[in-house]
Amino acid sequence: ALRDDFGPLALTFWRWLIAAAVLAPFVWPGVRRQWPHLWPQLRRHWRLLALLSLCTVVLFQTFIYIGLRTTMAINAVLINSCMPVFILACAWIMDGEKARPRQVLGMVLSFAGIVVIVTRGEPARLAGIEFNLGDLWVLAAMPVWALYSVLLRRKPAELGGMALVFVLAAMGLCLLAPAYLLEMIWWIPQRRPSAEALAGVIYIGLFASVGALACWNAGVSAVGASVAGFSVHLLPMFGTLLAMLLLGESLHLFHVAGFATIVAGVVLASLKRTDNG
């Protein structure tokens, strides 16, 4: 919806500038009090924090926005649903964490529910979906987010919650600013956005950046990247529900079937390991 008002780097820059500005007055007093203990951790782990910021604030969002300039949202939803596979692979490569059969089965089941919703209960419609260069950009974002999710467990214990989001946003803005300037000069000049576009960016900055990332970080810390990754399959379900509430779209039987399948798959994949595996 915003691709005609903002370039990919512009939208990424403004969303995180809003996020950092909103977080600053709440986070900075605590950071200042803990500075004697926090500064040594920041110096020791600055490379890790820079990599986390590069992955989540800069590359992931920018790749998605570049892709959405030339592809349909339905394609992006399907490709985004591959993220648990990349997280499982990244956790296996980096930490030796193997996927359990229950996780694989849950992933397949929830993905089937997504297909039911996207194809409106007619899987044969998948044959009519066309993929293009934009889809490759969205696909490239998946391993980036997987790397971020797996590396997140290595963050300093002293830095968490909103403070971590603020640090990542601040570091990412330093990387984004020159890239945004080059985008305006050589690719997409920044024009004056409409009131609706500004409202959209504010929403993205407050909820999709601050709120969502803080919740994701807390979830990964609690259950691990592999289990948290399966919650990605809930995105199409919530998107459909919001379309019904905000856009007046109708509820159909295929929606109910898709929702039930997605939830069953996510629950199955997220169940804790038992003595029998």
N, C-alpha and C positions, 0 to 999 in steps of 0.2 A: 504493500500500500504506500510505502514511503520512497520507493525507488526513483520516482520522478522528481522528488524534492531534494534528495540527498544522494551523493555518491557513496559507495561502500565505505571508504575511509572516513568521509565526513560523518556519516551516521554512527560509525563506531566511535569516532572521536567525541562527538557531542553526547552520546549516551553515557560514556564513562566520565566525561567532564561533569555532567549533571550528578552522576553517582558520587564522585569524589567531593563535589561541593556540598551535597546533602550530608555525607558522612562526616566531613571534617569537624564541624562543631561538636559532634557526639563522640568521636573517636579520639581526637587530638588531646583532650585533657587526660585521658587514661594513658595514652602513649607518653605524654610528657612526664607523668608520675612514675612510670615504669622505665623511663629512658635509661637509667644507669644499668639495669638488667637487660633491657631490650637491645641496646646498641651493640653489645658484643655478639648477640645472636644474629643481628642483621648483617654485621661484618662477616661473620663466619658463613652465613648461608645466602649471601647476596646473589651468587650465581644461580642457585636453585630458585630463589624468588624471582629473579629476572626471567628465568626460563618459564616459570609458572605464569608470569604476567604476559610474556610473549605468546604463550599458547592460548590462554583464555581471553585476554583483553584485546590482543592485536590480531593474531592469525585466525583463530576460530571464527570470530564474528565477521571479520573482513572476507574470508573465504565464502561464508554463507551469503553475505550480501552481494558479493560479485556474482555468485551463482544465481541468485534470485532475480538478477537483472535480465537473464535470458532463459530462465526455466520457470515452470509452473509450480505453485505451492504443493500440488499433489505429488509431483516428482520429489520435491525436497522432503516431504513427509516420509515417503517410502525409503529414500536413501538414508534419512536420519534414523530410521528404525534399524539400520545396520550397526548403529553405534555399540550396542552390547557386544557384538562379535569382536569389534576392534578393542574394546576394553578388556575382554577376556584374553585376547591374543597378547595385548600389551602386558597384562598382569602375569601371563605365563612366561613371556620373554624376559621381563625385568625381575620378577620375583619368584618364578617357578611355581606360580599358583595355577593349578589345573582346574578346568571346568568339570563339575560333577554332571553325571547323566541327567539328574533332575533339573539342573540349570539349563542344559541344552534343550531338553524337552519343553521346559517353560518358555524359553526364548522362541522356539518354533511355534508353540501354541499361541503366544501373544502376538507374534508377527502375523499369524493366520487371521487373528481378529482384526488387525489393521487392514489387511487385504480385503476382508469382508466389508469394512466401512468405506474404504477408498473406492472399491469397485461397486458399491451399493448392492452388495449381495450377488454380484455377477462376476466371478473371477475371470471370465473370458475377456472382460474389458481390459485386463492387463496387456493383452496383445496389441491394443490400440494406443498405448502410451508411448510417446516418442521421447527419446533421451538426446541431449545435446551437450555442448561444451559447459553450459551452466551446471549441469548435473555433475560433471567431473570436479568442478570447484566445490560443490556441496560434499561430494564424496571425499575430497582431499581434507575437508574439515574434520572428518570423523576420527582419523588417527591422531590428529592434533588434540582433540578433546580427550581421547583415550589416554594419551601421554600425560596430559594435565591431571586427570583423575588418579592415575597410578602414582605419579610423583607427589601428589598432595599429602600422602601419608608420611612423607619425609620432611614436611615443613617443621619449623621450630615449634616446640610445644608452647612457648611463651606467646606465640603469635597465632591468634585464632579469631573466629567470629568476624565481626564487622571490621576489626583492626586489620585482619588479613585482606579483606576485600578492599579496604582503603589503600593499603600498601601496594597491592597489585594494580589497582586503578591508577595510582600516582605514577608508578613505574611505567605502566603501559602508555599513559598520556605522553610521557617524555619520548617514547618511541613513535607514537602516532603523529605527533605534531608536525615534524618535517615531512612525513609521508602524506599527510592531509594537505599540506601546502603544495607539494608536487602534484597531487591529484587535481587541485583547483587550477593549477597553471597549465598542465599538459593533457588533462583528460576531461574532467567534468567540472566546469566553473560553478561555484556555489551561488545559487540564486536565492532570492528572498522566499522563505518557505511560507506556506499558508498557515492559518491559525490551527487547522486540523492537523497539519504535519507537525507543528510545534507541540501540540498536545500528545501526539503519538510518540515523539522523542522523549518527552517528559515521562510518559508512562514507561517506556523502555528503560530509561535511566533509573527510575525509582523501583520498579517491580521486577523487570526482566534482568536488571543488572545487580542492584543491591539485594533485593529480597530473594530472588531465585538463586543467585550465586552463594549467598550466605546459607540458604537451606541446603543446597547441593553439597557445599563443603562440610556442613554438619552431618549430612547423611553419609557421605563417604567416610568421615572419621568414625561414625558409629558402626557401619556395617561393611565397609570396604568398597573399593571401586567396582568390583565385579558384580556384587549384589545391587549396588546403587544404580548401575548401568541399566538394569532391567526396567527401572521406573521410566526410562525414555519412551517405552512403548505406551505409556499412559497419555502422552502428548496428543495424539490424534483423538483420543476419547474425550479429553477435556476440551480440545478445540471444537469438536462437534457439539458438545454440550453448551459451550459458550455461543456458538452460532445459533443454537435453538433459543437461548435466553435473550441474546442481544440483537439477532437478526431475524427472529421469527421463523426460523426454518423448522420443518416438521420432523417429528420422531417417527421412524419406520421400524419394521421388524428387523431389518438387517442391522440397524443401529444397536438394538437390544442384543442381538446375537453377537455382534462384534465386541460390544462392551463386555459381555459375560466372558467371552473367550480371552480377551486381553487381560482382564482381572484375574482369571483363573491361571493364565500363564505366568503373570507377574508374581502371584502368590506362590505358585509351585516353585518358581526359580529362586524365590527369596526365603524359602523355609530354611531354618537352621539345620546344620548337619546333625544327624543322629548317630548313635553308636554303630548302626548298620550302614552309615554313609548316606 
